[in-house]
C-alpha cells in the first residue's frame, strides 16, 4: 500500500507541475521523438493482425447470425474503441515505459537525481513532466495511426479472405460509427499514456540498490502498468456505455 500511496502522491505532484514554468521544451521534444521512434513501427506491425483477427472472429459470428452486412461496423468499432487504445498502451508501457524506467533508474543509482535535488532543481519538473507529456502526445497520435491500420487490415481480410462485400463493410461502418467512438479511443489512449509514463517514472526514481534493482524496477513497472491499464479500460468503457447511447 505504501507503493500505491507513493505513486498517487507522485502523480498528483507531477500533474500540478505540468502548467508551471520553466517548461523543458528541448527535453520534451527529445523524449517525444524517442518514444515515437521506439513505438510507431511495432504498433503498425501489431495492429494489422489485430484487425485481421477481429474481422475473422466477427465475420464468422455475423455469418452464423445471418448479419454479414454488419461485419464492417462491428470489426471497425471494436478496433477503434478497444483494440487500438489497448495496443497503443501495451506498446508504450512495454517499449517506451521500460526505457524511461531504466534511464531514470540508472540516474538514481548513480546519485544524479540526488545531485539535482541538492542544486535546487526539481527532478519532477526537469525530467518527469517532459516524459509524461511526450507519452500522452505520442499515445494520442499513435492511437489514430493504429486505428487506421487496424481498420484497413480488417477491411482487406474481410473482403479478400472471407469474401465480404466492400460496400457493405463501408456502409455499415458509416451507419453505426460516430465521432464519439473516435473521441473515446483518443481519451483512452491519452489516459493510458499518462498512466504508463507515471508508473515508469515513479519506479525509476524510487530504485534502491544496484543495477539489478534497476532491472527489477523495469519488470515491475511493466506488470503494474499492464494491470492498471486493463482495469482503467474496463472502468472507462463501462462509464461510456452508460452515458453515451448507441446509435439506432
N, C-alpha and C positions, 0 to 999 in steps of 0.2 A: 504493500500500500504506500510505503514511502516513495517508491519509484513513481507510482501513479500521481501522487500529490506533487512531487517534484516536477513531473512533466507538465501538469496543469499550470503550476506556478510559472514555469519556464515559458510555456506557450502564451500565457497572459502577458508576461513582461515583453515578449517578442512582439506581440500584436500592438502593445502600447507604444513601442519604439518605432513602428513602421512609419508613421507620418512625421516623426521628428527629424530635424536636421542635425548634422550634415548627412545627406544621403550618399552612400558609397556607389556612385554611378559606374565607375570603372569596374569595381568588383561585381556589381550586378550584371553588367554586360558580359564579363568573362565567364561568370558562373552560368548564365543563361545559355551562352554559346556552348559551353562544355556539356551541360545537361541535354541540350538538343542533339549534340553530336553523338552522345552515347545512347540516345533513346530512339531517334527517328527511324533508323533502318530496322532495328529489331521490332519496333512497333508495326511497321508496314509488313514485315515478313510474318508476324504472328496474326495480324488482322485478316489476312487472306484465308488461311484455313479456318479461322473463327467464323467468318462469314459463310464459308462453304459448308461447315458442319451445321450451322444454324439452318441454312437453306435446305440441307439434306433432311434433317430431322423434321422440320416443319412441313417440308414438301411431302414427305411420306404420311405425316399426320393429316394434312388437309386433303390428300388424295383418298385416304380411308373415310373421311367425313364427307367427301364429295364437294369440297370447297377449295378446289385448286386455284381459283381466281384470287384467293386471299393470301396465297403464299408470299407474294411480294411484300405486302403490308406487314405480315407477321414477322418475316425474317428481317426486314429493314428496321422495323420498330424495335425488335429485340436487339439488333446490333447497335442502334443509336442510343437506346435507353440504358441498356445493361452492359453489352459486350465491350463497346468502345471505352466507356469510363473505367471498367474493370481492367482491360488490357493496358490502358494508359497508366493506371495506378500501380499495377503489378510491375510494369517495366520501370517506372520511375523509382519505386521502392527497391527493386532488385538491382537496377543499374546505377542510377544517379544517387539513390539513397546510400548504397554501400560505399560509393566513392566519397560522398560527403562525410559519412561517419568515419571512414578510415583517415581522411585528411585531417579532420578536427581531432580525432583521437590521437593521431601521431603528434600533432602540435601540443596536445595536452600532456602527453607523457614526456615530451621534450621541454616542458615548462614554458613554452612560448605563450600560452594563454595566461599563465601567472605573470609573465613579464608585461603583457599588455595591460593587465589589471593594475600592476604597480605603477605603470606610466599614466594611469588615469584614463585609459582608452576602454570604452565599453565593448566588451567582446561580442555581445549580442548585436549591438548596432553595427559594429565593424565587420563581423563575419557571418552572423546568423541571418540577419534581415535580408541581405542580398541573395543568399542561397534560398531562403524561403520564398521570396518574391520571384526568383528565377524559376523555381519548381512550379509555382502557380501559373505563371505565364506560359511555360512550356507545356504544362498539362492541358491547358485550355486549347492551345494551338494543336497539340498532338492529338487531342480527342477529335477535333474536326478532321484531321488527316486520317485517323484510324476509321472514323465513321464512313468517310468517302470510300476508302479502300475496301472496308468490310462489306459495304452495301454493293459495291461493284463486283466483288468476289462472289457474293451470294447471287447476284443477278446472272453472272456468267455461268455459274454452276447450275442454277435452276433452269436456265434456258438451254444450255448446251448438253448437260448431263441428264437432267430429269425431263427434258422435252417440254418445259413450260412455255407459256406464251409471253413474249416480251411486252406486248401491250397490256396484258392482264397484270403483270408484275408492276409495271409503272403506274397503271391506273389505280390499282388497289392501294398502292403506297400513297399516291397523291390524295386519295379519298379519305384515308383514315389517319394519316400522319398530320400533325400540327406543329406549329412553331414551338409549342410548349415542350415537345419531345426533345428538340434540339437544345432548348434552354435547360431542360433537366440534365441532359448529358454534360453540358458545359459547367453547370453548377456542381454536379458530382465530380467532374474532373478537377475543378478548382479546389474543392474541399479535400479530395484525395491527395492532390499535390501538396496542399498545405500540411496535411497530417503526416505524409511521408517525410517531408523536409523537417518538420518539427521533431519527429521521433529520431531521425538520423542525427540531427544536430545535438539533441539532448544527450543521446547515448555517446556521441563523440566527445562532448565536453565533460562528461561525468566518468570517463575512463579512469580507473585506478590500477596501477601496476605497470607492466612492461608491454612489449609488443604482442605477447599472447593475449593480454587483456583487450587490446585493440581488435584482434580477430574475433574474440568472443562478443565484443560490443557490436561489431558489424553483423554477426549472425543474429544476435538478439534484436537488433533494430529491424531486420527484415521480417523476423517472425512476428514481432509486435505490430509492425506496420501492416502486414497482411491481415492479422486478426482485427485490428482497428478498422481497416478499410472495408472488410466484409460486413462487420457489424454496422458501420456507418451507412453502407449501401442499403442494407435492409431497412434501416430507420428512414432514410430519405425516400426510398421507393414507397414505403408504407404511407408516409405523410403525403406524398404526391398523389397517390391513388385515391386518398381520401378527399383531398382538396380540389383536384382538377378532374372534372368529369370527362369520361371517354366520349369521343365524337360518335354521333348516331348516324 
